[in-house]
Amino acid sequence: MTVKYIKYLAIIVVLILVQKTLIWLISLSSLNITPDLVLIAVVYISISEGKIFGSITGFIAGLTIDLISGSFLGLMALSYSITGFVAGVFFTEGDKNLSKINFLVIIFLCSIVSNLVYYVIYFQGLALNFFEIFSKYILTTSTYTTIVSIVYIIFPGKKALKEGY
Amino acid sequence: MKKLGIFILDLKEYITLAVLIVISLVLIFLNDNPQIRFLRAAAITSFGTVQSGISAIPNVFEMEKENKELREDNIKLANEISSLKESKLENIRLSRLLNFKEKIIPGVISGKIINKSLLQTRNTITLNVGENDSVAINMPVITDDGLVGRIVSTSRNYSIAQIIYNKDMRITVKVQRNRLDGILSYDGVSNLMVNNIQKSADVNVGDVIITSEYSNIYPPGIPVGTVSETGNLDNLFKKVVVTPLVNFLTLEEIFVLKFVSSKERSELEKAFQKK
């Protein structure tokens, strides 16, 4: 049990580091659209463990990113807490929702929710309207994150292999 | 208590999320950047709107008290407005009179009417100026509109003037347009008439009637009224009805002209009539 949590912690830490240091290598367009790797991990953990664990994980991961980036304390924590909760709704016995398409759909949905919370607050007071924010940032980032999460499907874990994934 | 515990346990996921959201929001609002300033402004506006909505719910006791205060204020303000209106009207009247006094006649005594009768056949007005102000009998009384009458009695501080609506008044007048002479008198009922106008004379409605130089009491050229009606009086004379320029109903301030008739002229005329 403890190993599992340590594993989650390690995954989150590694992905945060990658997100904050190397992600620019795969950024798209002048808007620097990047996939949200930490979100993929938060969604995964939430689907596996449920709403409470998912929201707490999201909050800790988000707060860590906020502290590292030092720009908008609390915003990512809020965004990931809600995302963790929403992803936790898809928690089922037997991890049915961690399979192929279901996971991609949930990632896309959670990414939309997460980016919606994040960007709507982030762009407050600027001359961008909601449609622009949604089309330029929320939709693109969510799509990109969903595409990157295909990696999880292409390289299934031990459990999936054992179950004849 | 147990039920409450179960209820809380049922909601533990939502409570956790709520706590996390609150912590996040607190952290967010600790920031001081444009977005947060905007959000703070939006939050204050929203809160203000809600508060305004709540404050719209009437507090009956407070409203009763406020109503009473407003009624009292209303009475005070109404009195003030009335007083200001009165002052304004007085100011307008006095300005007109002052302007008239400066413009036309040197040597006038300004006064106020303190009593008047308008419904009798011999109407008079009482003025608050008298001998101490150099008012003397037979001095003409006028306003900036025209002739009012003449002084008939004086005391030290008051005087009485006969107005043109007085059956004893006879004023030699003329039609300003064509200098036609006549004598203005009051018929004792309601009309001022110009007598001794021949039937064939050219007098029209609207003609201005002024005092004549034949008068030994009034200086010539003071407007008296306008012709309001003409017709035939009998086979020889014309009926000419005059409406005075002065509105006696609203008259308050007047001027007494320091115009004293020439004694020499009066004596000469009297002596000639005796012969």
Interface residues (C-beta under 8 A of the other chain):
Chain A: G50 K51 I52 S55 I56 G58 F59 G62 L63 D66 S71 F72 L73 G74 L75 A77 L78 S81 I82 F85 G88 I121 Y122 F123 Q124 G125 L126
Chain B: K12 E13 T16 L17 L20 I21 I23 S24 L25 V26 L27 I28 F29 L30 N31 N33 P34 Q35 R37 F38 L39 A42
